[in-house]
Amino acid sequence: MEIHGTTILAVRKDGVTALAGDGQVTFGQTVLKRGAVKVRRLEVGEGILVGFAGGVADALSLLERFEEKLKEARGNLLKGAVETAKLWRTDRVLRHLQAMIIAADREGMVLLSGSGEVITPEEPLLAVGSGGPYALAAAKALYRHSSLSAREIAEEALRIAAEVDLYTSGQVTVLTLGEA
């Protein structure tokens, strides 16, 4: 059995990027921790927010490689993500990692998928993890039909996901870029 971190959501609205993660870590069907922090601020370029879901050890290994590639790319989010994906697909050890990462800066956001792909969203919203589909659906509705801020959308969408998904806790950590 693997240890898993669960739901991550990114929202960008009105020049503010918010990245939220719930605090739950599970081992099989057992909750090990409800207050883990699965979102981080990287001091690369103008600042990049990252969050991970999937196997915790795998995600941390991937995150380390991603940060190295970001530094080589001088903080260019897309270039760092593409270089990480290339490494992920070609390295024999990395290609077996079971993790996903959302990374966001002030301009954009990307999903590094478990198969080594880089995905940019059509709308400024991305989610991963077991509660990802629920958080994304809630965020889309709130983004389109409310005046809530990026931070408020991220927090509320994760709380809604926690009401539906067993593996998403209601404890939310939110990091932002561009917020006054």
N, C-alpha and C positions, 0 to 999 in steps of 0.2 A: 504494500500500500504506500501511496505517496502522500506527502503533506501538500495541501493546496491552499493558495490565497485566492479569493473569489472575485468580487465585482469592482471594476474601475470604469469611470465615466469622465469624458472630457467635453467641455462646453466652451465655446467662444462667442461672446455677444458684446456689442458696444465697446470694442477694444480691450475687453478683459477676457483672459483665458482662465478657466477654472478646471482643476483636475481633482476628482473626488474618488476616494476608495473606502469601502467598508472595512471593518476591522476583523473580519472573521477568518480564521485559519482552521481547516479541517484535516483530519487524518481518517481517511475512509468516510464513515458516517458520524464520526465523533468530532465535536467542536473542541479544539485545543485552546483556542484563544479568540476572544471577541474584540480585543482592542489593538490588534496589530496595525502598524503603519505601512501601507503598501504603495504609498505615493512619496516621491522624492523630488527635491529641487537640485538640479545639476548646475554648477557654476561654470557653464561653458557658454561662450558667446554672450548674448544678452540674457541668458537664463533659459533653461529648458526644464519643463516638468515631465516626470515619467511615473508611470504606474504599471504594476504587473499583476497578472493572474496566471494560474496554473501551478505547476510544481515550484515551490519556493526556492529550493536550491538551484533548479534549472533557471528560474527567472533571474536570480541574483548573478549567476554566471553570465547569462546573456546581457544583463544590464551592465556588467563590467566591460564586456566587449563593445557594447554600444557606446559607452562613455569614451572609450579609447578612440573609436572611429569618429565620434563627434569632435574630439580634440584635434584629430588629424584634419577634419573638414572645417576647422576653425568656427565651430558652432553652427554650421549649415545643417539644419535638421534633416532635410530630405537627402542630402548627400551622405550624411552620417548613417541614416537609416538604410539607404541602398547599399552602402559598403558593408554594413552589418549583415544585411540579408545575403549578400554574396558570400561572406564568410560562413554564415549559418548553413547555406546550401552545400558548400564545398568541404567543410571541415567534418571529419568522420565522427567526432565526439559531439560537436555542436548540433549537427542535424538531427540528433536524437533527443534534444531538449524539448520538454513539454511545457512551453510557456508562451505567453503573449505579452507584448508591451505596447502601451499607448504612450507616445511622446508628443509634447506640444510646446510651441513657443508663442511669441506674440502674433505671429503671422499665420501659422498653420498647425496641423496635427497629422500624425501618421500612426498606423497600426502595424506593428511588426508581428506577423502571424506565426503560428506554430509550424508552418511549412516553409518559412523563410521568405514570405512575400511582404511587400510594402504596399499598404493600402491607404489612400487619402480619401476622406469622405466628401460626398457631394454637399452636405450641409455641415456646419461647424460643430458636429456632434459625433462622438465615437464612444463605444462601450465594449468591454470584454468581460469574460468570466461567466460563471453560471447564472448570475443575475443580469448579465449584460443586455440580453434582449428586452427584459422588462424595464431596466433603467433607460435604455435607448428609447423605447416607446414612450415612456413617461416624459423624458427630456424633450422629445420631438413635440409632444402636445404642449408642454409648458413653454417651449421656445416660440412656437408658432402662435399661441393663443393667450399669452400673458405678458405682463410688463416686468416680470421678475428678472433680476440680474443673473449673470452667468453663475455666480456662486450660489445663489438661491435655487436656481434650476438644478444644479448639480446635487445639492444637499437634498432637495425634495424628491428628485427622481430616484436617488439611492434609497431613500426611506420608503418610497413606493415599491421599489424592487424587493426590499426586505420583507414587505408584507406578503409577497407572492413566492419568493425563492427561499427555500430552506437553508441554502448555503450563503446567504447574504445577511449580515447583521445590520442592525439599525444604527450602529456606531459609525459615524462618518467623519473622515478627515478630508479637508479641502485645502488645496494650495492654489494660489492665484498669481498671475502675472498681469501687470497693467492696472491693478486696482489701487485707487488712491488711499 
